[in-house]
């Protein structure tokens, strides 16, 4: 049986190892130990604070639900 592919790229939740800015909003500063969303970007990772991650996840969930709706109505 063929393996079903995923539309999602590699994502993880981890803790910041050192202080740095959120990659979605430089005004959001992460400090060591903060939880963050870690998203694979080519050979490296992008890191987002919890508040930006929530926005990103909600937007992407809505987009996936719309894609599902479009596929089901065309079937």
Residue pairs with C-beta under 8 A, 6 or more apart in sequence:
7 64
9 39
9 40
10 39
10 40
11 37
11 38
11 39
11 40
12 37
12 38
13 35
13 36
13 37
13 38
14 35
14 36
14 38
15 32
15 33
15 34
15 35
15 36
16 30
16 31
16 32
16 33
16 34
16 36
16 47
17 32
18 32
19 29
19 30
19 31
19 32
20 29
20 30
20 47
21 27
21 28
21 29
21 30
22 28
22 29
22 30
22 36
22 47
22 48
22 49
22 52
23 46
23 47
23 48
24 48
24 49
24 52
24 55
24 56
25 49
25 52
28 49
28 51
28 52
30 36
30 47
30 49
34 49
34 50
35 50
36 47
36 48
36 49
36 50
36 53
37 47
37 48
37 49
37 50
37 52
37 53
37 56
37 57
38 45
38 46
38 47
39 45
39 46
39 47
39 48
48 56
